[in-house]
Amino acid sequence: MNPIRSSRVCAFAFAVMAANAFGANGVIEINHAKILASGGYPYQIGSAGSYILTSNLAPPLNTNALTFASSAVTLDLNGFSIIGTGNPPCGAVPTAIAALGTVTNHLRIRNGYVFGFCIGISLGTTEDVTVENVHVTTIGNGGIYTGINAIIRGNHFNAPNSGINCPSIVVDTSFVGSLGNNGIPTATCAKANLIGNF
């Protein structure tokens, strides 16, 4: 084969592979088929960058869906759902999206649906977090947990004990429709500025 033509073929093949892996503008695609092909759930996001769902995710019983192992990550759910099995009790505490203890800051999650898990989004003590436009319906313990300096905006929470637990944050225009142990909507946020909640 002509060396120039051969190099062009190789370059084209590489470009196709890169497009399949990264999607548009360098955003890394995550979908159910890719997760199964890489070894199954939970899928670990191990590098900083931008990620986007391109399908619904459905992990097996008592298994987390996604795990952050890196700071500085943006995750766009892209209108898709992360679907748990919805089978209590919550002894194993399956979580849709969780951060490892080594993750310290700058996580962004937006635009999608989480349901059927004991905990929706558990970011531990991670600081400088933004969660926006996510519908979270859990079967038990909590909707969103974060560290300090977080912004929770435009979300919807529902189901028993499925509120917000977050120190020193701004919770803006989020509907907290769940009931805590005391029978009222739960938003346990020290020093919180609760704007537009009902």
Long-range contacts (C-beta under 8 A, 24 or more apart in sequence): 23-52, 23-54, 25-50, 26-50, 27-51, 27-52, 27-76, 28-52, 29-53, 29-54, 30-54, 30-57, 30-66, 31-55, 31-57, 32-56, 32-57, 32-58, 41-65, 42-66, 42-67, 42-98, 43-67, 44-68, 44-69, 45-69, 45-70, 45-73, 45-75, 46-70, 48-72, 48-73, 49-73, 49-74, 50-74, 50-76, 51-75, 51-76, 52-76, 52-78, 53-77, 53-78, 53-80, 53-112, 54-78, 54-80, 55-80, 56-80, 56-81, 56-82, 56-83, 57-81, 57-82, 57-83, 58-83, 59-84, 59-94, 60-85, 61-85, 61-87, 61-94, 62-92, 62-94, 63-94, 64-94, 64-95, 64-96, 64-97, 64-98, 65-95, 65-96, 65-97, 65-117, 66-96, 66-97, 66-98, 67-97, 67-98, 67-99, 67-100, 68-97, 68-98, 68-99, 68-100, 68-103, 68-107, 68-123, 68-126, 69-100, 69-102, 69-103, 70-103, 71-103, 71-104, 71-105, 71-106, 71-107, 71-126, 72-105, 72-106, 72-107, 73-106, 73-107, 73-108, 74-107, 74-108, 74-110, 75-107, 75-108, 75-109, 75-110, 76-110, 76-111, 76-112, 77-109, 77-110, 77-111, 77-112, 77-113, 77-134, 78-111, 78-112, 79-111, 79-112, 80-112, 80-113, 81-112, 81-113, 81-114, 81-115, 82-112, 82-113, 82-114, 82-115, 82-117, 83-115, 83-116, 84-115, 84-116, 84-117, 84-118, 84-139, 85-116, 86-115, 86-116, 86-139, 87-139, 88-118, 88-139, 88-140, 89-140, 90-118, 90-139, 90-140, 90-141, 92-118, 93-118, 93-119, 93-141, 94-118, 94-119, 95-119, 95-120, 95-121, 95-122, 96-120, 96-121, 97-121, 97-122, 97-123, 98-122, 98-123, 98-124, 99-123, 99-124, 99-126, 100-124, 101-125, 109-134, 110-134, 114-138, 118-142, 119-143, 119-145, 120-144, 120-157, 120-162, 121-145, 123-147, 123-150, 131-155, 136-162, 137-162, 138-162, 138-178, 143-178, 161-186, 162-186, 163-187, 163-188, 164-188, 164-189, 165-189, 166-192, 167-191, 168-192, 169-193, 170-195, 171-195, 171-197, 172-196, 173-197
